[in-house]
């Protein structure tokens, strides 16, 4: 059990960042806490700020405003670099190095290097250690990059869509390995992914970004328990909105279907279903679409 005084895996206060050549900020006034020992799903639409946040946490970028801490320290410091591993989408590797050379480099650069773990990840992919990295398939390069990251024995592993070029079987195998590694070592993982169904069984914390802001940051079980899908008469919509948070709704004739965040007991004639995590995440992400925001703004003006 983690003590209350243990630093969070990630903690942000008023965090903001803007790229010089872009108009809108990538992140705006973000505040959240991700506890240690969690496998966190970082979710958001394209351009929501996921990669920016991971690059900030990995020390590749510096905040434009606010503060971000990884394991209680500033990203990019020597302490943070020793305890944090970041695997980005482009997976920077030296193409002229052999796989063996790449793993040897990891061993030379990391005092806590775990050769057994690194070699096992490579061997499970059937990758010849004498092959040059530039000759490997995208999926094989992903395995080598992951071997470098896990061989470092990090306390916090940041993964920015790293498995996108793997086939479903390989993705499943690697995700199972990551879960086992996290359970055994207590390693914290933050995983950015668009493949929402795989997050259902692997992640126990959710961090959702919408338009550069934090929409959700909480335990997945609590998230599931607080959300409900209701189907019932459309004339109950106003009462539903007053008593609960309506994340998303649609009306067909006289029937209303709504994903809500329940704030108390349900009143009225409703058919109730419990949504899966994917439905909840999609509901919150779609609620941030321009057409939904415009509809909400019109509703507020009319009120």
C-alpha positions in Angstrom: 0.0 0.0 0.0 1.4 3.4 -1.0 1.6 5.9 1.8 -0.2 9.3 1.5 3.2 11.0 1.5 4.5 9.1 -1.5 5.0 11.4 -4.5 2.5 10.8 -7.4 3.6 9.3 -10.6 2.5 12.5 -12.4 1.2 15.7 -10.8 0.4 18.9 -12.7 -0.8 22.3 -11.5 -1.8 25.0 -14.0 0.3 23.3 -16.6 0.3 25.0 -20.0 2.4 24.7 -23.2 2.3 26.4 -26.6 4.3 25.6 -29.7 5.7 28.8 -31.3 4.4 28.1 -34.8 0.8 27.1 -33.7 -2.0 29.5 -32.8 -3.8 27.7 -30.0 -1.9 26.3 -26.9 -1.4 22.6 -26.9 -2.1 22.4 -23.1 -4.0 24.9 -21.0 -4.3 25.2 -17.2 -4.1 21.4 -16.7 -4.3 20.1 -13.1 -4.3 16.4 -12.3 -2.7 13.7 -10.2 -1.9 10.2 -11.3 -1.0 7.9 -8.3 2.0 5.6 -8.4 1.6 2.0 -9.3 -1.2 2.6 -11.8 -1.5 1.7 -15.4 -3.0 4.9 -16.8 -4.8 5.3 -20.1 -4.0 8.7 -21.6 -6.9 9.3 -24.0 -8.0 12.1 -26.3 -8.7 13.1 -29.9 -5.9 13.9 -32.3 -4.4 17.3 -31.2 -5.8 17.1 -27.7 -2.3 17.3 -26.2 -1.4 13.7 -25.4 2.0 13.6 -27.0 2.8 17.1 -25.7 2.1 16.0 -22.1 4.2 12.8 -22.5 7.1 14.8 -23.9 6.8 17.3 -21.0 6.8 14.4 -18.5 9.8 12.8 -20.3 11.8 16.1 -20.1 11.9 16.7 -23.9 9.9 19.9 -23.5 9.6 22.4 -20.8 6.3 23.8 -19.5 5.3 27.3 -20.7 3.3 27.8 -17.5 2.4 26.0 -14.3 4.2 23.0 -12.9 4.7 19.3 -13.7 6.3 16.7 -11.4 7.2 13.1 -12.2 7.7 11.0 -9.1 8.0 14.1 -7.0 10.8 15.8 -9.1 11.1 18.0 -12.1 11.2 16.2 -15.5 14.6 16.2 -17.3 16.6 16.3 -14.1 19.2 13.6 -13.5 17.0 12.0 -10.9 14.0 12.0 -13.2 16.0 10.6 -16.2 17.2 7.7 -14.0 13.7 6.7 -13.0 11.6 7.6 -16.1 11.6 6.0 -19.6 9.8 7.5 -22.5 9.0 5.5 -25.7 7.7 7.9 -28.4 5.9 7.1 -31.6 9.0 7.6 -33.8 11.1 5.2 -31.5 14.5 6.8 -32.1 17.1 4.0 -32.7 20.4 3.9 -34.5 19.7 2.1 -37.8 23.3 1.0 -38.3 23.5 -0.6 -34.9 22.8 -4.2 -34.5 20.2 -5.3 -32.0 23.1 -6.6 -29.7 24.9 -3.2 -30.1 21.6 -1.4 -29.1 21.1 -3.5 -26.0 24.8 -3.0 -25.1 24.3 0.8 -25.4 21.4 0.5 -23.0 23.5 -1.4 -20.5 26.3 1.2 -20.7 24.0 4.2 -20.2 21.9 2.8 -17.4 23.4 1.7 -14.1 20.3 -0.3 -13.2 20.2 -2.2 -16.5 18.3 -5.5 -16.5 19.9 -7.5 -19.3 17.6 -10.5 -18.7 14.4 -8.5 -19.3 15.8 -6.7 -22.3 17.0 -9.9 -24.0 13.8 -11.7 -23.2 11.7 -9.0 -25.0 13.9 -9.3 -28.1 13.9 -13.1 -28.1 10.1 -13.3 -27.7 9.8 -11.4 -31.0 12.2 -13.8 -32.7 14.5 -11.0 -33.6 18.1 -12.0 -34.5 20.5 -10.1 -32.2 23.0 -9.6 -35.1 20.5 -8.0 -37.4 20.9 -4.3 -38.0 18.1 -2.1 -36.6 17.5 -0.5 -40.0 16.7 -3.9 -41.5 14.0 -4.7 -39.0 10.3 -4.4 -39.6 8.4 -1.6 -37.8 7.0 -4.2 -35.3 10.5 -5.6 -34.6 11.9 -2.1 -34.1 9.0 -1.5 -31.6 10.1 -4.5 -29.6 13.8 -3.4 -29.6 12.7 0.1 -28.4 10.5 -1.4 -25.7 13.4 -3.7 -24.6 15.6 -0.6 -24.2 12.8 1.1 -22.1 12.1 -1.8 -19.8 15.7 -2.8 -19.5 16.2 0.5 -17.8 14.0 -0.7 -15.0 12.1 2.6 -14.8 9.7 3.5 -12.0 7.6 5.4 -14.5 7.2 4.2 -18.1 5.6 6.7 -20.6 4.3 5.1 -23.8 3.2 7.4 -26.7 1.2 5.1 -29.1 4.1 2.7 -29.2 2.2 -0.4 -30.3 0.4 1.0 -33.3 2.6 -0.9 -35.8 2.2 -4.3 -34.1 -0.3 -6.9 -35.2 -3.1 -7.8 -32.7 -1.4 -10.9 -31.3 1.9 -9.1 -30.7 0.0 -6.1 -29.1 -1.8 -8.6 -26.8 1.4 -10.3 -25.8 3.2 -7.1 -25.1 0.3 -5.6 -23.1 0.2 -8.8 -21.0 3.9 -8.5 -20.4 3.6 -4.8 -19.4 0.8 -5.7 -16.9 2.9 -8.5 -15.4 5.9 -6.2 -15.2 3.9 -3.5 -13.5 2.4 -6.0 -11.0 5.8 -7.5 -10.1 7.8 -4.3 -9.8 5.2 -1.7 -8.9 6.2 0.3 -12.0 3.8 3.1 -13.0 2.8 3.2 -16.7 1.1 6.0 -18.7 -0.1 4.7 -22.1 -1.4 6.8 -24.8 -3.6 4.8 -27.2 -6.5 5.1 -29.6 -7.4 1.5 -29.3 -10.0 1.9 -26.6 -11.1 -1.7 -26.2 -7.7 -2.9 -25.1 -7.7 -0.3 -22.3 -10.7 -2.0 -20.6 -8.7 -4.9 -19.2 -5.3 -3.2 -18.8 -5.7 0.2 -17.3 -6.9 1.1 -13.8 -6.6 4.9 -14.1 -7.9 7.2 -16.9 -6.6 10.6 -17.9 -8.7 12.2 -20.6 -7.6 15.4 -22.5 -10.0 17.5 -24.5 -8.9 20.5 -26.4 -5.7 20.8 -24.3 -7.5 20.6 -21.0 -8.1 17.8 -18.5 -11.6 16.3 -18.8 -11.1 13.3 -16.5 -8.5 12.0 -14.2 -9.7 9.1 -12.0 -9.9 5.5 -11.1 -11.5 3.4 -13.8 -13.7 1.4 -11.5 -15.0 4.6 -9.9 -15.6 5.9 -13.4 -17.6 2.9 -14.4 -19.6 2.9 -11.2 -20.6 6.6 -11.6 -21.8 6.4 -15.2 -25.1 5.0 -16.5 -26.9 4.7 -19.8 -30.6 5.5 -19.6 -33.4 5.0 -22.1 -36.8 6.5 -21.4 -39.4 9.1 -22.3 -37.9 12.2 -23.9 -40.1 14.5 -21.7 -37.9 13.5 -18.7 -34.9 15.2 -20.2 -35.1 18.4 -18.2 -35.5 16.7 -14.9 -32.5 14.4 -15.8 -30.3 17.4 -16.6 -31.2 19.1 -13.3 -30.4 16.1 -11.1 -27.4 14.5 -13.0 -24.6 15.4 -15.4 -25.7 14.4 -18.9 -22.5 13.5 -20.8 -24.2 12.7 -24.1 -27.8 12.2 -25.2 -29.9 11.6 -28.3 -33.6 11.7 -29.0 -35.5 9.5 -31.4 -39.1 10.4 -31.6 -40.4 10.4 -28.0 -37.5 8.3 -26.7 -34.4 9.6 -25.0 -31.1 7.7 -24.6 -28.5 9.4 -22.4 -25.1 8.6 -20.9 -25.1 10.3 -17.5 -22.8 10.8 -14.6 -25.1 9.9 -11.8 -25.2 12.3 -8.9 -27.9 10.6 -6.7 -30.9 8.3 -7.0 -32.7 8.0 -10.3 -36.2 9.2 -10.5 -38.6 8.4 -13.4 -39.2 5.5 -15.7 -35.8 4.5 -17.1 -34.3 1.4 -18.6 -30.8 1.3 -17.0 -27.6 -0.2 -18.4 -24.0 -0.1 -17.2 -21.7 1.2 -19.9 -18.2 -0.3 -20.6 -15.2 2.0 -20.3 -15.0 2.5 -24.0 -18.5 3.9 -24.2 -17.8 6.3 -21.3 -14.6 7.5 -22.9 -16.2 8.0 -26.3 -19.1 9.8 -24.7 -16.8 12.3 -23.0 -14.7 12.8 -26.1 -17.7 13.3 -28.4 -19.1 15.7 -25.9 -16.1 17.9 -26.7 -16.8 18.0 -30.4 -17.6 21.5 -31.9 -21.2 20.6 -32.7 -21.8 19.4 -29.1 -20.2 22.5 -27.6 -22.3 24.8 -29.8 -25.4 23.0 -28.8 -24.5 23.3 -25.1 -23.8 27.0 -25.5 -27.1 27.6 -27.2 -28.8 25.7 -24.3 -27.0 27.9 -21.7 -28.0 31.1 -23.6 -31.6 30.0 -23.8 -31.6 29.3 -20.0 
